[in-house]
Amino acid sequence: MTMTGRVDEKVCIVTGAGRNIGRAVAERLAEEGANVVVVDLDERGVDVAGEINEADSGEALFVQCDVTDEDAVASMVERTVERWGAVDGLVNNVAYAANKSVLDCTEAEWDRVMDLSLKSAFLCTKHAARAMIESGGGSIVNVASTSGHRGTPNKAAYCSAKGGLLNFTRQTAVDLAEHDIRVNTQTPTRTGSAVGFESGGPGRNTDGILRDRLGEPIDHANAALFLLSDEADFVNGTELVVDGGYLASY
């Protein structure tokens, strides 16, 4: 099959790819010719990889992985290299939010949010970047949140983790630049079908979103595709905010 996509034959790892934004990213990359590693703790990723492989696009490999476990992450990256010989792209999409204020959040809840939303990005970046160095470079995309820019009620740990992820992007861009690895953030806000709510539904209204609709997973998939493609070759250490103008209104 001859590919003419924007990420032809690039090998891209997407974490949390079993549903929502991660699934949309994996499918979009495959549509544009990438070989995609569908990473998820849940076996629903099997279906995602299967659908990609049945389509007339790139190929997919499902790897069940706890991205908070360093040995599991290292093994996942090794399997990727064994399958395709390289790692060209990584999307750190896994996250978790405990809806608790600083007064009510337990230590265990805080640690769980930090592990899934920040530590996972550190571990996947560490091991994928080592493989990228062997491959001659690559691109990393961290999925943050508008909550990383402002206080969101009852999300003490989540806001802290996503704020940390923004600066983790900047710092790793500095560390990895000499290896021809770009690191950027894409920042979504409330996403309609990704969270199971229709636009304007309870807790997911469009207040403050200038586009007057919730984001859809495809909006964020298109952003990730751009950042991973060669079109973004001069984009490094920065943030692409995909929020319909939400932050601009505050």
N, C-alpha and C positions, 0 to 999 in steps of 0.2 A: 504494500500500500504506500503510495506516495503522499507525503504530508506537505501541506503548505501553510500550517498554522503558525501562530506567533511564538510558540514555545516548542517547536518541533524537536522531538527526541530528547528534550530536557528531562531529567529525572527529578521529580518533585515529591517531597514528603509533606503530607498535610495531616496534622494532628486533630483529633476530634472530628474526623471526617465521616462519621456515621450518620450525621444528621445536620440539619439547619445550615449555618454559614459554611461549616467545614465541608459538608457534602456538596454544596453548590460550588465551592472552590475546586474540589477534586474533579467534579464533572466538567467544569468550565475549562480547566487546564487540559483535561483529556481531549475535549473538543478541539483544542488548539494544538494537539499533537504531542502532549507530554506523556511520559510514562509516570504514573502516579502511585505513590505508596499511601494507601488508605489506612490511617492509624486510628484505632479506637479501642477502648477497653471493652466495649460491648460488641458482640458478634454481629450486630446490625451492619457493621462495615462490610461483611461478606456480601450482602445484597448490593451495596454501592459498587464494590469492585466488580461484581458479576455483571451489573448493568453496563458499566464502562467497557468491560471486555466484549460484551455483546454488540456494542455500538461500533460504528465505522469511525473510530477515532484512536486515541492513544490507548495504551494498555494500563492495567491496574493490578496491584498486589495488595491484599489485605494483610495487615500485621496487627494482631491483638497485642496491646502494649499498655502497661501502666507507666505513663510518662513522668511519674514522680519517683520512679525507681531507676537509678542510674544504670544498673546492670541490664535491665529490660530495654532501656533506651539505646545503650551501646549495641545490644543484640539486634534491635530493630534496624539500626543504621548498617550494621554488618550484613544483614539479610538484603538490604537495599543494594549494597555494593555487589554482593554475590549475584544478584539477579541482573543488574544492569551495568555494573562496572563503575558507577559514579554517583555522586549526589550533586545536583545543580541548583536545587531550590528547596526551601523549607518554609512552611507556613505554620507558625506557632499559634494555634487557634483555641486550644483547650483553656477553659476557664470555669470558675465556680463562684457563686455569690451567696454568702450567708446574710440574710436580711435582718441584721441586728445592728443596733447602735453600739457605740463604744462602751456604754454602760451595761449592755446585756450580752455582748459577744463573749463566748467562752474562749478559753485558750485553745481548746481543740478545734473550735470553729474557725478561729483566726488562722491556725496552722493549716487547716484544710484548704482555706481560700488561698493562702500564700503558696502552698505546695502546688495546687492545680493551676493557678493563674500566673505565677511568677517563677517558681522553682522549675516547673516543667519547661518553660522557655529557656531557662539557663541550661538545663541538662540536654535538651534537644539541640540547642545552638552549639554547645560545646562539642558534641559528638558529630553532628552533621557538618560543622565547620571544619573539623579535622579531615573528614572525607572530601569536602570541597577543596581543601588545600591540595590534596592528592590529585584532584580532578582539574585543577588550574583556576578555581574561582567559583563564584556562585552568588546567589541572592537569598536573603532571609527576610521574611515578612512576619512581624509580630502584630497580632490582632489585639488592640487595646480597647478603649471605651471612652465615651465622653465623660464617664464618671472619673476618669483619671485626671480630668481638668478642673472638676468642681465637686463640691460636696453634694452627695446624693443622700437623701434621708435613709437612715437605717442600713447603710452599707459601709460601715467603717473599714472593714478588712478589704472589701472589694475595691473601694476607691483608692486605698493605699497601695494595693497590689497593682492596679492598672496605672497609677501614677509612677510606680517603680518601673513598670514595663516600658514606659515612655523614655525614661532615662537609661534603662538597660539597652534600649535600641541605640541611643546616641553613643553610649560608651563602647558597645561592641562594634559599632561602625568604625570607631577610632582604632580599636585593637585589630580589626580584621582587614582594614583597608589595604595594608601592604600585601595581603594575600589575594587581592582582587575579589573580595567578598563584600557585597553591598548589604546593608542592614537598614530596613525602614519599618515604620509602623503604619498600619491603616486603622482608622478609628471609626467604628460604627456607633450608632445610637439605637434606640428602640427599633427592633426589626419585626415586622408584621408576622408573616408565616413562620419565621424562625422561632417564635415563642408561642405560637398557637393562638394568637389573638388577631382578630380583624382590626383594621384601622379604626381608631376611635373606641375600641373595646375597653373594658375595665382595666385600669392600670397601664394601658398602652395607648393613651390618646395622643393626638398629634400636636398638643400644645407646644408652642415654641419651635416647631419644625417648619421652616419657611416654605418647603415644598408641599406642605399640607397633606402629607401621607407618611405612613411608616416606611422604613426601609424594607427591602426584600433581600433575601440571601443573594440573589443574582447581582444586586448592586455592589455587594462586597466582593463577590467572586470576580467581577470585572475589574475592580480595583487591585485585587491580588494578582490577577493576570497581567495587568500593566506593570506592576512593580517587579514581577519575576521575569518579564520579557526584556529583550535587549533595547526596547524603546525607552526604558527607564535607566539606561546605562549611566547617566549623569545625575541620577537621583540617589542620594545616599545620606544616611544619618538623620532623616527627617520624617515627617508625618503627613500622610494623606488622610484628611478627615472626610469621611463619607457619611454625613449626618443630615443632609437636606437643609443645611443652614442652621442647625440647632444651636451650636455654640456661638454663632454670629449674633444670635438674638439675645444673648445674656451679657 
